[in-house]
Amino acid sequence: MTTYAQPAAANYHTPPVHGQQRQRGYRICDQCHTPETPSLKFRLCGGCMTTQYCSQDCQREHWPGHKAICQHMASQISKVALTTGSSPSSDEHLAKNLRKFTSAYTSLLGWAGFQALQLKRIPANVRQNALLIDLSYHNHVESHRRTYIRDPLVTADIQRREERCRHSGGIGTLVVIIQCGGVSQVMPVEVDPPAKITWDTREDWASVLAHFVESGRTDFKPISTTSRG
């Protein structure tokens, strides 16, 4: 196993900070493509918790095209309730918490997906694989693994992001799937060219992910491990 001279995060060994700000990383408005800045805070769609907007106006304008994927996710929750025999309210509660989890850990999950799929070395993996993170109340020996997306509506949304990312010079859209019980949440991450990524590849991404999630920390800040500093 590779031994590193420094941890993957600048704040890895610091204690959790109460009232910390969520680290969402780089985002662009799904309607007008405006980048997020410290003075321009984005809002997430309350339905999917993955689509982001710079204003309510953009959210309203984008709704006709976004409506299908939002309603589809709601219907999937209902199907899970019928299949497992659990109550719709309990599944909706789980789905809501899963969306909140995905939103809070966007930066960390995107970093872990980049490392797990080895996108620094093999950028083409972004179009062939996805990272599946299985959350449960018990230890799971296969909690981090790769899988494929087969849902046509979800695939179409990812393809839209893929085309936008590649048009702007990125390598494509990384897909991270977070699931717990019978409910899942898909998190698409538009990835810049590897040359623009300041941190290098890490094989300890799973333990770093577990460290921050298990301690309830959403302040993950990756540091550079390249000669560029």
N, C-alpha and C positions, 0 to 999 in steps of 0.2 A: 504494500500500500504506500502511496506517495506521502512523504512527510513535507510539510510546508513550514517555512521559516516564520510566517505570520498568518494570522487568521484571515478568513475571507471577508470579514466585516470590520470596519474601523471601530465599531462599538461592541464587538463580540463579547468582551470580558467586562463591560460596564454593567452596573445593575439596572434593572428596568426603571424607566422614568414614568411616574404617574402623570396622566394628562398629556401624554406625548402626542405629537402630530403624526398622522398617517403618512407614510411614504408611498406615493402612488407612482413615482417615476414620470417619464415623459409621456404626455398624452396630447392628442389633437381632437378637436371637436368633430363629431361624426357627421355634422351637417355642413359647416363652412370651412372645416379643416384648419381653424385657428389653433395655434399651439398654446398650451397652458403655461401661465407665468405666475410668479409669486403674487402679483396683484390681480390676476384673473383666475379665480377659483372655479373649477368645473363642478357640474352637478351630474350625478349618475341617474340613469333611468331606474325608477323604483321597481320596475318589473323584472328586468334581467340583471341589473346591477353591474353591467359590463359596458354598455353603451354610454358615452359621455358627451356632454354639451357645454358650450361656453355660456349659454343663456337660455331662458325659457322660450324665447322666440325660436331659437334653433331647434329646441326640443319639439315644439309644436309643428314646425315645418317638416321635421324628420319623421314624425309619427306615422303618416300614411304608409311609408315604406318599412318602418320598424314594427308596425302593429302585428304583422304576421308572426314574427319570431317571438315576440313577447307573449302573445296568446298561445302560441305553440308550447312554450315552456310551462304555462299554467295547465294546459291540457295534459302534459306529461306527468305532472304531479298528481292529477286526478286519476290517471291510469295506474300509477304506482299504488295509490290507495286501494283501488279495486283489486289489484293483483295480490297485494300483501295482506289485505283484510284490515289494514290499519285505518284509522279515521282520517278523513280529508284534512281536518284541522291540525292534527299532529304532523302530517306530511307538509302542510303549508308552513307550519312553524319551523320545521326542520329546513325546508327549502329557503325560508327567509333568513335563517341563521347562516346557512351555507353561502348565500349570496353576500351577506355581511362579511363573512370570513374571507371570501374571495376578494372583496373590495378592500378590506383592511390589509391583506397580504399581497397586493398586486406586485409591488416591487420585488419582494422576496420570491414569489412564485415565478415571475418572469425570469429572474436570475437563475433559479433552479432549473427551469425548463431549458434555458440556453445552455447550461452546463450538462444536463442529462442527455440532451440530443446532440451534444458536441458540435454546436453550430459554428464555433470558431474554426474547427478543423474541417468540418463537412457541412457547409451552408445548405446543401441540397436536402439535408435531413428535415429542414423546416417544412418541406412539402410532402414528406413521406411518413413522418412519425408524430406522435403526440405524447405528452407526459400525463399519465394517470396517477393521481394521488388519492389513495383510499383512506379516508378517515373513519375511525371506529373507536369504541370504548375499550378495545382490547388490542394487544400487539398483533401485528399482521406481518408475516414474513415476506410478503410480496406487496408491501405498501407503496412502493414506487416502481412503476413499470410503464412500458410504452403500449399504445393501442391505436386504433383508427376510429374516425368519426364516420358514421353511416347515415345519420339523420339528414335528409335532404334540405330541410330549412336551415339547420345549423350549418351545414356544409355551404349553402348559398351565402350565408352571412360571413362566413370565414373567407370565402372566395372574393367577396366584395372588398374585404379588408386586405386580402392578398394583393389584389390588383392595385388598390390605392397605395399600398406600401411599396410595391415594386415600381410603380409609376414615379414615386418620389425618391427612388434610388435605394430602397431597402432590399433585403433578401427575401422577405416574405413574412407570413404570419405564423408565429409559434402558437400551438394550441396546448393549453394546460386544462385537464379535466379533474375537478375535485368532486369526490363523491362520498356520501355517508349514508349507510343503509341502502335504500332503494332510490335515493334522490341524488342527482348530480348537477353540477354547475360547470359550464364551459367558459374558459377565460382565454380569449384571443389576445395575443401580444404581437404588435407589429415591430419587427426587428430591423435595426439599422445594419449596414454592412459591417462585418467583423472588424474591418480596419478602424471603424469609429468607436469600437468598444474599448474602453480604457482598462478593463480588468481582463486577466487571462483565464485560461481554462482551469477548472478545479474539479478534482475527483471526490472531494468531501462534501459535495453539495447536499446530499441526503442528511448528513449529520448536522450541517449548518441549518438546514430547513427545520429539522426536528428541534434543534436548540432554541430557535426563536419562537416557533409555534408552541412548544410545550411550556415555555416560560411566559406565553401570552404577550410577547413583544412584537410590535408592528413598526419598529424604528430601524429596520435593517438598512445598513448603509455599506454597500460593497466598496472595497478599496482596490486600487490598481495593484497588480502583481507583475506588471510589465516594466521594461526599462524606461518607458516614457514617463513613469511616475503618476 
